[in-house]
Amino acid sequence: MIQVNVPVLFPRSGGVLIPASEVTTVLRRVAAGWLSLADGEDGETEFDPDTIRALAGALGRLADQIDVECIAYASGPEGSPGRA
């Protein structure tokens, strides 16, 4: 079982915010957990190992995409449209 403590921010404007780095960390930890199931030799799971690896890869790519988009946002000009 994976346990992760994620800081949650509650802005006055409403809603809930979670730091992107925490989201990507959770995605990567879940993917790593799945990979350990896929690579287990003792038959820990009844799921297809190739499917598990594909799903873990998809989570890793999503985490990478979030990182890239956050880096692009943070390094963009201050006056860019959509910036708070």
C-alpha beads as a LAMMPS data file, in Angstrom:
LAMMPS data file: protein, C-alpha beads

84 atoms
83 bonds

1 atom types
1 bond types

-500.0 500.0 xlo xhi
-500.0 500.0 ylo yhi
-500.0 500.0 zlo zhi

Masses

1 110.0

Atoms # bond

1 1 1 0.000 0.000 0.000
2 1 1 1.260 3.447 -0.944
3 1 1 0.891 6.263 1.557
4 1 1 1.523 9.847 0.502
5 1 1 0.945 13.052 2.427
6 1 1 -0.117 15.789 0.033
7 1 1 -0.404 19.402 1.157
8 1 1 -3.736 20.872 0.149
9 1 1 -4.286 24.614 -0.134
10 1 1 -7.696 26.220 0.249
11 1 1 -7.612 29.647 -1.422
12 1 1 -10.100 32.284 -0.371
13 1 1 -11.510 32.292 -3.907
14 1 1 -12.703 28.724 -3.352
15 1 1 -11.631 25.380 -4.702
16 1 1 -8.687 23.269 -3.691
17 1 1 -5.082 23.504 -4.897
18 1 1 -2.409 20.814 -4.803
19 1 1 1.189 21.619 -5.776
20 1 1 2.038 20.143 -9.187
21 1 1 5.219 18.589 -7.793
22 1 1 3.100 16.606 -5.342
23 1 1 0.797 15.427 -8.133
24 1 1 3.719 14.236 -10.246
25 1 1 5.281 12.510 -7.234
26 1 1 2.043 10.610 -6.584
27 1 1 1.752 9.623 -10.254
28 1 1 5.324 8.314 -10.305
29 1 1 4.927 6.403 -7.025
30 1 1 1.750 4.716 -8.263
31 1 1 3.522 3.822 -11.523
32 1 1 6.477 2.380 -9.579
33 1 1 4.106 0.311 -7.459
34 1 1 2.454 -1.067 -10.577
35 1 1 5.827 -1.897 -12.119
36 1 1 6.812 -3.860 -9.028
37 1 1 3.625 -5.894 -9.468
38 1 1 4.337 -6.492 -13.146
39 1 1 7.915 -7.564 -12.445
40 1 1 7.033 -9.826 -9.503
41 1 1 7.824 -13.463 -10.168
42 1 1 5.672 -14.926 -7.436
43 1 1 2.353 -14.334 -9.203
44 1 1 1.325 -11.428 -6.985
45 1 1 -1.255 -10.273 -9.502
46 1 1 -3.705 -11.770 -11.928
47 1 1 -3.337 -8.795 -14.269
48 1 1 -1.379 -8.919 -17.502
49 1 1 2.171 -7.625 -16.847
50 1 1 2.377 -5.948 -20.272
51 1 1 -0.832 -4.033 -19.569
52 1 1 0.451 -2.980 -16.148
53 1 1 3.718 -1.759 -17.698
54 1 1 1.789 0.178 -20.359
55 1 1 -0.386 1.846 -17.732
56 1 1 2.648 2.685 -15.587
57 1 1 4.318 4.189 -18.661
58 1 1 1.234 6.316 -19.315
59 1 1 1.351 7.648 -15.738
60 1 1 5.049 8.452 -16.125
61 1 1 4.424 10.316 -19.374
62 1 1 1.585 12.272 -17.759
63 1 1 3.881 13.251 -14.868
64 1 1 6.546 14.321 -17.376
65 1 1 4.001 16.390 -19.317
66 1 1 2.858 18.161 -16.149
67 1 1 6.505 18.926 -15.261
68 1 1 7.232 20.312 -18.731
69 1 1 4.120 22.488 -18.754
70 1 1 4.885 23.863 -15.294
71 1 1 8.478 24.636 -16.293
72 1 1 7.273 26.387 -19.453
73 1 1 4.745 28.387 -17.463
74 1 1 7.251 29.354 -14.780
75 1 1 9.900 30.400 -17.290
76 1 1 7.529 32.360 -19.538
77 1 1 7.237 36.139 -19.571
78 1 1 5.279 37.680 -16.717
79 1 1 2.835 39.393 -19.065
80 1 1 1.795 36.226 -20.893
81 1 1 -1.950 35.663 -21.296
82 1 1 -3.359 33.314 -18.688
83 1 1 -0.768 34.104 -16.035
84 1 1 -2.169 35.105 -12.677

Bonds

1 1 1 2
2 1 2 3
3 1 3 4
4 1 4 5
5 1 5 6
6 1 6 7
7 1 7 8
8 1 8 9
9 1 9 10
10 1 10 11
11 1 11 12
12 1 12 13
13 1 13 14
14 1 14 15
15 1 15 16
16 1 16 17
17 1 17 18
18 1 18 19
19 1 19 20
20 1 20 21
21 1 21 22
22 1 22 23
23 1 23 24
24 1 24 25
25 1 25 26
26 1 26 27
27 1 27 28
28 1 28 29
29 1 29 30
30 1 30 31
31 1 31 32
32 1 32 33
33 1 33 34
34 1 34 35
35 1 35 36
36 1 36 37
37 1 37 38
38 1 38 39
39 1 39 40
40 1 40 41
41 1 41 42
42 1 42 43
43 1 43 44
44 1 44 45
45 1 45 46
46 1 46 47
47 1 47 48
48 1 48 49
49 1 49 50
50 1 50 51
51 1 51 52
52 1 52 53
53 1 53 54
54 1 54 55
55 1 55 56
56 1 56 57
57 1 57 58
58 1 58 59
59 1 59 60
60 1 60 61
61 1 61 62
62 1 62 63
63 1 63 64
64 1 64 65
65 1 65 66
66 1 66 67
67 1 67 68
68 1 68 69
69 1 69 70
70 1 70 71
71 1 71 72
72 1 72 73
73 1 73 74
74 1 74 75
75 1 75 76
76 1 76 77
77 1 77 78
78 1 78 79
79 1 79 80
80 1 80 81
81 1 81 82
82 1 82 83
83 1 83 84
